[in-house]
Amino acid sequence: MATAAAGALGLLWGWLWSERFWLPQNVSWADLEGPGDGYGYPRARHILSVFPLAAGVFSVRLLFERFIAKPCALHVGIQDSGPYQPQPNAILEKVFISITKYPDEKRLEGLSKQLDWDVRKIQCWFRHRRNQDKPPTLTKFCESMWRFTFYLCIFCYGIRFLWSSPWFWDTRQCWHSYPYQPLTSGLYYYYIMELAFYWSLMFSQFTDIKRKDFLIMFVHHLATIGLITFSYINNMVRVGTLVMCLHDASDFLLEAAKLANYAKYQRLCDTLFVIFSAVFMVTRLGIYPFWILNTTLFESWEIIGPYPSWWLFNGLLLILQVLHVIWSYLIARIAFKALIRGKVTYPGRITPRFYILHSFFTSFLFSMPGGSWTISSLACIEG
């Protein structure tokens, strides 16, 4: 029995790591065990260093939010208080938990007769009760300030690192000598920090206030972590750094707009959101197809040639580009309203089905070539 189980696991492992599928012709996993230069080639054991680093990032976040973000929030006038607590009522609480959080007119009238309350008073009770489950503005401000700080720092680091990297100026360098491309210290730190950040987000999900998108974000982070790890081991890191930096360019702008919104600096919020929209569209509709897709489709074909995982990789990148077009259209509508009305009135919560679909493809594709950018916070300028 034990021998049969071991044999089955061996077959499954061989199928998952099929060299014929993942690697170019005449290349084996054993070839990537060589030392290379600097840090050698990416290896699975390198990932183990992520876990203590992720715990450190999470600890830094807690200290940052308490001693830096919270004083900043109080300074701009955000109150350190939770939502209004509704009057305790066992009947309404039972309806809220067991039946509906949004009672219709017929149910409101029935509750009004049962409690001898005015319908408007019952509506107010349900509204306050719903708000009670939402994270307070202070908490959201602190979280966004932490994300803003990290995204800005990692983007600046990425630009600084890529500025001295030959493949930033000549994307054909992404494929020269692939997959025998040594890992440098700068590239290693870039990957490990991004991966540690997303592991820290996994930790924080279980300590933060629970939100409606908890499951979506959990699956999103899990997929991103798994695929970043795989792309690292597969050594598709050069083009991955380009994708990472390209998408990091807009993340910190979105978080800055959210900070301005929480602080009720509406004009600044609108301005930042419009800037974010412009950067998003330039990077996703301009640079991404003419720079990233050009090198993954045409330059890689010329230098290393297609192989099975190459087709999958580029097919998903093209699907992602379609999603970029759709997402840019939706963002443009929000930005247009901000320009016309002087205020962003649409919260940006696109339909959950599209959100999940885009999150999946984003995490898969950006992780597959080595990037770790996620669109996890793109769908919200939360009020």
C-alpha positions, 0 to 999 in steps of 0.5 A: 500500500505504501509503495503504491501511494509513493508511486502515485505521488511520484507520478503526480509530482512528475506530471505537475513539473513536466519539463516538456510543458514548462521548459524550452526544448533541451532544457531540464530542471537539473540544468537549473541546479547549477550555481550561476553567478551571484545568488545562483539560479532561483531555488525553492529553498530561497522561499523559506526566508519569506516567512520570518520576513513576512512576520517582520513586515506584519510587525512593522505594519502594526507599529506603523499604524499605531505610531505613525498612521493613527497620529496622522489620521487624528491630525487631519480630523478623523475621529478615534471612535466607532460607528453609532451604536443602535438601541438594543432590540432583540426582535430587530437584531434577530431579523438583521442576523437571520432574515435580512439586513435590508428589510422591504417595505412590507416587512418594515410595516410589520415590524412597525406594528409589532414594536409600535415604532415609526417606520423611519425609526426602524430604517434608521436602526437598520442603517446604524446596525449595518454601519456597525459592521463596517470598519471605522474610517480611522482603521481604513485610513491606517490600512491605506496609509500603510499600503500607500507607504509600501507601494510607493517604496517598492515602486521607487525601489523597482525603478531604481533597480530596473534603471541599471538593468539591461532588460529595462532598456532592451527587452530582448535581454529578458530572453537572452540565455533563458532560462540560464539567467543568474539571480542578482541580489537586487532582483532577489530582494525585489521578489522576496519583499513583494512575496513577504508583503502578500504573506503579511496580508494573509496574516493580517486578514485574520486580525483585521476587521472582517469585510465582505470581500474577505473570501475573495481577497483570501483566494486572491492573495493565496493565488498570488503567493502561490504563483509568485513562488512558482514564477520565481522557481521557474526563473521567469524573473526579468520580464516579471520585474517589468510587469511588477514595476509597470503595475506598481506605478498606479497602486500608490496613487489609488491609496493616496486618493483613498487617504484624501477621501477618508480625510474629506479632502474631496478636491484632492481626492478627485484630483488624485483619482483622475491622475490615477486613472490617467496613469492606469490607462497609459500603463495598461492600454499603452505601455503594457501592450506595446512593451510587455506584450511585444516582448512576450509575443514577438521577441521571445518567439524569435529568441527562445521559440514557443513551447507549451507553457509559452502558449498558455502564458501569452494567451492569458496575457492577452485575456488580461489585456482585454480585461484592462480595456474593460477596467479602464472604461469603468475607471474612465466613467468614474473619472469623468463624473469627478470632472463633471460633478466635482465629486467621485460619487460612484464607489467603484465597486464593480460587479463581484463576478467581474471583480473575482474574474479580474482578480484571478487573472491579475494574480495569475498572470502577474505572478506567472512571469514574476510580478506580484502586483494585484488589483486588490484595492483598485475597485474601491474609493470607499466612503 
